[in-house]
Amino acid sequence: MIKENQIGTKKISVIIPCRNEKKFIRQTLDSLLAQTLPIEDYEIIVVDGLSDDGTIDILNEYCRVNLNVRLIHNEKKITPSAMNLGIKNSIGEIIVICGAHSFYSSDFLSSGIDLMTTYPEYGCVGGPITSEGDNNFSKATAIAMSSIIGVGNAKHRFPDYEGLAEMACFPFFRKEIFSIIGYYNEQLVRNQDDEFCLRYREKGGKVFISHKVKSTYFVRSSPFALIKQYFNYGYWRWILIRMYKMPISIRQLIPSIFILILLLLLTYAIIMDFYFLLLIFIATYLTSLFIFAMKIFFDKGIIIGINFVFSVIILHFSYGLGLFYSIFEQILFKRIKRIFL
């Protein structure tokens, strides 16, 4: 059982995994350097995965003019390695994992520390994220990522939520937790934060998030980038499930069930030359999306509304296909290889 301790005014280490974030890294660092906390109370460690888009030049510039900004190079280029390097090189008693694709309110750090002080029984706190986009597609995606139809009951995606959660997107941890739980699993290129919080909860730890800890996440600005992101989420989700023999949650299972039904109906339609059931299934799905999107059509306009429906479809299909591909690769393909090779 993890024992949580009271905290006072202690040094905070903000860890930022980063790779090729030229477009957003200035906003991220500027927001973290403009906190209401005294600058001497926290350090910012950017762990860069050998960026090749000009991000390094920006980071070196910030390090030259800000004594509390440090740069560490991540030879492995993956997020969990960046997190671990940052934690191991930190001096703070409170570890905050932030993203380089985000913006943080001026009281982000102070609100997180206040939350830890108010709720000393929780060793991990944070806030739900507000998603934001910079074009019509990403603005619609931001709405989809904060809606039940888009992400199910993922509480850390709902900006107004306060209470217990599975995880926090940008968590505050007491540093001693890493000596109890260990570090982030570097075998997981994605979902390493889910896996860490799972181990943390298995040790009796709890996660509490509050809308008072405000941050903004900039969603992917193109359909291809969103497809790639959520395909990877689904792919690595199955690896995590196999690794821990853990049951999959309903929200993670629904996209895959939907695709499975769609494939079965398609197969039936082709074999029997009877497409009515397939068309009814697709029509019901699309009608449901458009009904849910009606308020968005009225509030945000037709273009955002249509993009919202498109974004939700991408979220569902990309995640579900990623999980299916992972199952095939990890189970079926290995069995086929054992039989025939």
Summary of the structure (lengths in Angstrom):
residues: 341
radius of gyration: 21.4
end to end distance: 46.9
largest distance: 71.4
contacts: 1134
relative contact order: 0.13
helix: 54%
strand: 13%
